[in-house]
C-alpha cells in the first residue's frame, strides 16, 4: 500500500473523504469509527432441525434432566439412625453422602479430586472434539434447549416466532406469551425445588414444602434458583455463553490443528450461490447459500465464517445442511466435524486422516489415570479412625513444683464407623513421661469412649520428671500419641513435640 493510500485512510478515519479513497471504503471506515461501544442484543430464533445430532441432543437432555430431578429421591440403606438418601449434602451433620461413600470434612480432598478429574476430562474431550460439553451436557445448554422447545410449542417454529414478535399486541399474542412464561417459571421452580432436595431428606422436605412448613432457607434457595434458571435459560440464553462463561476464552488453549471441530468444507462449498434444479454444478461449490445453517444455530452465527468464540459445537448446523444436501442431491458433510490439519491436507491434495493420540491427549489421559488411581488407592485404604493432636501454645509448658515439665494437648478422635468404640491412648518415644487426662484421674483415664459417627475431643497432659529433662534436645523432643481400638486392635499414630526450657 502506498504512502498516499495510508494517508487517505487516516484522513477518512478522522472524518474526511480525500480524493483517492473509494466511497465504499470511506463508508466502511466511518462505520467502524462510529460504531457504539454497546450493541443491543439481536434476538436469536433457532429453527428446529432433524438429524442425528438433534436426536443426540434430545437424548442427552432427557438423560441429564432425569438424573438431576430423580437423584435426590434415590434411597441407599446405611443402617439404623443414618440417612437413607443416596446423594445427600448434609451440612448440619457436616457429612456428604454419595451412595456407598461417606465423606467427612477432614476428607474434602476427595471432592477436590473429583473436581480435578472433571477438569482433566473436560480438557481431554475438548482437545479431541471441541466444545462438545458446551453443546450437549452443560446445564446452561440443556435448560436453554428445554426453554426453546417450550417456546416453539406455544409460538411455533422460527418463522412463526419472528412473525409473532413483529405483529401488534393482540389477545392471541398475549395468551401465547403468557402461557410460555408460566411454563418457563414452572420449569425454573422445579429446578430450584430439585436443587434443595440434595441438601435435606427429599420426602420430608417435599411434605414441608407442600404444607408451607419448610425452613426459610429452603424457600430462599428455591426462589434464588428459580430466578437464576428463568433469567439465564429463558431470557439471557446465548448471552451467558458469549459474555458470562469463561470457557470460550480458555478453549483456545485446548485446541490444536488435529482437534475435531464443527467446520464448513470451504473446498467443497465455494464458490457458493443459489442453485436451480436441473442446472449444472460445474464451476461452483455445493453451498447454495440457503442460510439454513445460520437459522438452526442457537448462537446465531454463520459457521461458514470459520471457527468463532460463540460456537458451542452443538452440530445442529450439520443436520440443517445435510437436509439441504439431500434435497439438492449433493453429498452430505458440507458442514461436518473436521480438523484444521485435514483442511490443509485437502488443499495440498493429500488424504485426510485423524490423529487422536497426540502429546496433549496422551498427557490428559495419563493425568486422568494417575488421579483416578490415587483416589482409588485412598478410598481403598481409608481408615475409619482419624486422630489429630494440637499442642498448647500459651503457655508452651508448665514447670511443676517438683521441677518437672508438663505440656498440654488437645487430642481429637474421629470414629467414622456406625458403631460406638472404646480407644486406649498411650505415648511412645518419650521414656519416663507420664500421661494423664484432665478431670479423669483413675485407672481407665486413658480409655476414651467415642459414639458412632462422632468426634471426641480429649484434654491430655504429658509430664516429664526433672531428672529426665536432659533428654530434651534444644528444649524439645519428638514423641507420638498412639490411639488403639480396643475391640479390633487397629491403631492410629500422630507425631508431636514435647517442649521445655532450653538447657
C-alpha positions, 0 to 999 in steps of 0.5 A: 500500500502506498504512502498516499493510500495510508494517508487517505485512510487516516484522513477518512478515519478522522472524518474526511473523504480525500480524493483517492479513497473509494466511497465504499471504503470511506463508508466502511471506515466511518462505520467502524469509527462510529460504531457504539461501544454497546450493541443491543442484543439481536434476538436469536430464533433457532429453527428446529432441525432433524438429524442425528445430532438433534436426536443426540441432543434430545437424548442427552437432555432427557438423560441429564434432566432425569438424573438431576430431578430423580437423584435426590429421591434415590434411597441407599440403606446405611443402617439404623439412625443414618440417612437413607438418601443416596446423594445427600449434602448434609451440612448440619451433620457436616457429612456428604453422602454419595451412595456407598461413600461417606465423606467427612470434612477432614476428607474434602480432598476427595471432592477436590479430586473429583473436581480435578478429574472433571477438569482433566476430562473436560480438557481431554474431550475438548482437545479431541472434539471441541466444545462438545460439553458446551453443546450437549451436557452443560446445564446452561445448554440443556435448560436453554434447549428445554426453554426453546422447545417450550417456546416453539410449542406455544409460538411455533417454529422460527418463522412463526416466532419472528412473525409473532414478535413483529405483529401488534399486541393482540389477545392471541399474542398475549395468551401465547406469551403468557402461557410460555412464561408460566411454563418457563417459571414452572420449569425454573421452580422445579429446578430450584425445588430439585436443587434443595432436595440434595441438601435435606431428606427429599420426602420430608422436605417435599411434605414441608414444602407442600404444607408451607412448613419448610425452613426459610432457607429452603424457600430462599434457595428455591426462589434464588434458583428459580430466578437464576434458571428463568433469567439465564435459560429463558431470557439471557440464553446465548448471552451467558455463553458469549459474555458470562462463561469463561470457557470460550476464552480458555478453549483456545488453549485446548485446541490444536490443528488435529482437534475435531471441530464443527467446520464448513468444507470451504473446498467443497462449498465455494464458490457458493450461490443459489442453485436451480434444479436441473442446472449444472454444478460445474464451476461452483461449490455445493453451498447454495447459500440457503442460510439454513445453517445460520437459522438452526444455530442457537448462537446465531452465527454463520459457521461458514465464517470459520471457527468463532468464540460463540460456537458451542459445537452443538452440530445442529448446523450439520443436520440443517445442511445435510437436509439441504444436501439431500434435497439438492442431491449433493453429498452430505458433510458440507458442514461436518466435524473436521480438523484444521490439519485435514483442511490443509491436507485437502488443499495440498491434495493429500488424504485426510486422516485423524490423529487422536493420540497426540502429546496433549491427549496422551498427557490428559489421559495419563493425568486422568489415570494417575488421579483416578488411581490415587483416589482409588488407592485412598478410598481403598485404604481409608481408615475409619479412625482419624486422630489429630493432636494440637499442642498448647501454645500459651503457655508452651509448658508448665514447670511443676513444683517438683521441677518437672515439665508438663505440656498440654494437648488437645487430642481429637478422635474421629470414629467414622464407623456406625458403631460406638468404640472404646480407644486406649491412648498411650505415648511412645518415644518419650521414656519416663513421661507420664500421661494423664487426662484432665478431670479423669484421674483413675485407672481407665483415664486413658480409655476414651469412649467415642459414639458412632459417627462422632468426634471426641475431643480429649484434654491430655497432659504429658509430664516429664520428671526433672531428672529426665529433662536432659533428654530434651534436645534444644528444649524439645523432643519428638514423641507420638500419641498412639490411639488403639481400638480396643475391640479390633486392635487397629491403631492410629499414630500422630507425631508431636513435640514435647517442649521445655526450657532450653538447657 
